[in-house]
Amino acid sequence: MYEVIYMKADFEPWWMFEEWEEAVISRQAFQKKNEAAQYLEKLVLEFRENYKNERKKDHYFYAFWSSDEQCFCESCDEDLQIFHGIFMLYDGEPII
């Protein structure tokens, strides 16, 4: 099964730190890769309209952000950038 994930966190989605699933905003499941890829592309186009900054890693990881969207990290004692991450998994694993 393919999944398209949208997450919002203070790290880019490709890092997939232990707590990454806590940052998931939505998940959409698909049986076919082409359907998942089409949905991913639709989300990418929507996010491009709303965010000036974008970075892509590998084939299916995207991060979007705007410099004014940050959160304060008490343990770091500094502001951290918020990233909107979109990516695709196959059977729970990243597609590279």
Buried (B, 14 or more C-beta within 10 A) or exposed (E): EBBBBBBBBBBBBBEBEEEBEEBBEEEBEBEEEEBBBEBBEEBBEEBEEEBEEEEEBEEBBBBBBEEEEBEEEEEEEEEEBBBBBBBBBBEEEBBE
